[in-house]
Amino acid sequence: MALKVEQAFDLSDTDAERSAAACAVALNKEPMVECMRSNITLMKWMIAEGRMPVP
């Protein structure tokens, strides 16, 4: 079973709340690229709408 980027984040975030031990998850490149593109698109929209300050 392959984890989505959001699922891997939730897993590692939950693990960090329980312990100071590190958590590592190996993900395929394609889901990471998709997630980054989606985040970049969202940030560009937020900046265009004035919802995010530009440094």
Buried (B, 14 or more C-beta within 10 A) or exposed (E): EEBEBEBBEEEBEEEEEEEEEEEEEEBEEEBEEEBEEEEEEEEEEEEEEEEEEEE
